[in-house]
Structure formats: structure tokens, C-alpha cells
Amino acid sequence: MSEPQQPPVPPYAQPQGQPQGQFQGQTPPIAPQPPAAQPYGAPQGYPAAPSYPASGQPYPAAQPYPAAPAGGANGMGRAAFIVALITLAVTLLMSLATPFVYRAVDFTPAIFELYNGVINLIGFAGSVVALVLGLIAIRRPGSHLLPGIAIGIAGSSILGTVFNLVSATLFSFI
């Protein structure tokens, strides 16, 4: 023979060894059941998720934004950074070499102006390339550190070149 099945203990039953209060010897009242869950776990009082009119199926969930590349910076940002650094280094070295070149070669004022013009042209062209590459790279997903540095270097170099040209132009009138 088997023992009769006992009903499960309700979750609000008192633990053994403690007085059971007013329900001693009585059946406790039945707790109200919550309403059936709505699709996607919508809270009570809110309408169910909208569905396609023709099929009655719910709209698909939104897709997450694609993750950044594993390498960190995008290739164009790295290229902008490298172009900005090379331009900065070449311009700086040519500017530092100016007094030594001036003493080593018999410079006339026209050759000196041409030498400074070449330095400014190289610096300006390289900075514009780095700035354009940096601005394109900053709009792409991935790390924005290298493109931001490239934009800063290129922008300051362009600004310095423009002020240098303005200064040289004003100096020619004196």
C-alpha cells in the first residue's frame, strides 16, 4: 500500500515550532493568482508589444550597435597620426637646420625665401592630408584617440603655417 499524497505546503505557511495564529486548524485563504504574463514581460497596465498587422507576430528586437574593431584604432586614424607625426618631424628638423644651412651655403635673400617657402609648403600639405584623414577617421567606429591627436597636431601646424605666412608678408612691407 502506498501512503496518501499530501498537498504541497503553501509558501506563506508558518515554520514548524511556531504558533500558527488564527489559521490553527483552519485552511488558510487562497491567495489571488497574478494575471497571465504579457509578451516580452510587459508590466501590468501597459499594452502588449505591437505586432505586424498581417502576421500578428511581434516586431523583432533592436540589434545592438556593432562593436569596435579588436585592434582598437581604425586604420585611417593610425595613418592620420603617422602622417601628422612625420610632417611635424620633417618641418621641425628643416626649421632647426635653417641656421646651419644658411651658414654652410652662400644664401641670397631670394634663396632664403625659397627655402622657407618649401618648408612651409611641405608642412602645410602634410598637415592638410593628416587633418583630412583624421576627420574621416573620427567619424568611423573604433578608437578616436589617434585621429584626435592627428587632428590636434595638424590643426596647430596649419595655424602656425598661416601665422608664419602672414608674418612674412607683413615683414616684407617694413
N, C-alpha and C positions, 0 to 999 in steps of 0.2 A: 504494500500500500504506500501511497505517496502522501506527503503532507499537503494540506490545502494551501493554495497560493495566497500570500498576504499582499494587500495593496501597498504600493510604494509609499514611503514616508514623504509627506509634503515638505517643501523647502522651508516653510515657516514653523515647523514643529519644534517644540521645546526640547532641548537636550535632556537626556535621562538624568535623573537625580535632582532635578529642579522642579518646583511645583508648576503645574500646568495652568493655574489660574482658572478663569471662567469656563474653559473648554474641558475641564476634567470630566471625563465620562461622556462627553458630547462630541459630535462630529464638528470639526471646525468649518466655518463657512468657506465656500469655494471662491477663490479669487477670480476677478474678471480676467478673461484672456485678452491679450493685446490683438488689435486688428491685424490682418494679414499684411506682410511686408510688401511695400510697393517696389517696382523695379528700380535697380541701382541704389537701393537703400534710401530712397527719398524720405525725409522726415514726415511725420504726420502733419496734416494740414496743407501740404504742398501737393501740387498736381503731379501726376506721374510723368516720367520722361517723355518728351514728344516723340512721335514716331512718323515714319514715312507714310504719306497718305495712301499710297497704292498698296503697300505690302503689310502695313501695320507693325513692321519691325522698328525697334528703336534706332535713333541716329547713332552712328559709330562714335566712339570716344575720340577726343582730340589727340593727335600724335605729338609727342614731345619734340622740342627743338633739337636738331641734330647736334651731337657732341662735337667739341673742338677736336682737331686732329691730334693724334697721340704725340707728335713731335713738338707740340707747343705752338711756336710761331709758324705762320704760313710762309711759304717760300718767297712771296713777293715782299713781305715785310723784312725778311732776312736780307734780300737783295737790296732793298732801300737802305737798310742800315749799313751794309757793306759799301755801297756807292757813296753814302754820306761820309763814312769814315775815310775812305780813300781820297775823296775830294778835299776833305778837311786836312788830311795829312799832306797831300801834294801842295795845296795852297799855302799851308803853314811853312813847309820846307822851302818853297820858292821865295816866300816873303823873307824868311830868315837868311836865305842865301843872297839876297839882293845886295847888301853892303860888300860881300866878298866878291861877287861878280862885278860890281861897279869898280872895285879896286884892281881886279885882275884884268879887265878889258878896258880899253880906252873908249869910254861911253861918251857919246854926244847926247844932248837933250832929246833928240828925236829917237835914238835907240833906247834910251831910258824909258821914254813914254811908251814905246812899242813893247818893251819887256813888261812893264806894269800892266799894259793892256792885255797881254797874253795871260798873265797871272789872273787878272780879273775875269777874263773870258772863260778860262778853264774852271775857275771857282764857281762862276755864275752858271755855266752849262751843267756842271756836275751836280750842283745844288738843286737846280730845277728838275733834273732827272730823279734825284733822290726824293724831292718833295712830291712829285707826281706819283712815283712808286709807293711812297709812304701813304699818300691819301687814298690810293686804290686799295692798299693792303689793310688800312684801318677799317674799311667797310666790310671786309671779309671776316668770317668766323675764325676764331683762334685767338692766340695771344696778341695783345695790342702793344706790348712793351717795346719791341724792336721798331715797329713802324712809328710809334710815338717818339722814340729817341731820334729816329731818322728825320721826322718832320721838324723836331726842335733844332737839330743841327743844321738842316738845310734852310729852314726859315731864318735862323740867325745869320747864316752865311750869306744868304741873299740880301738880307737887310744891311749887313756890313758892306757888301759889294756896292749896293746902291748908294750908301752914305760915302763910300770911298770915291765913287764916280762924281757925286755931287760936289764933294770937297775938292777934287782935282779940277772940276770945271770952274768952280768959284775961285780957286787959286790961280787959274790961268788969266783971270781978269785983273789981278792985282799987279 
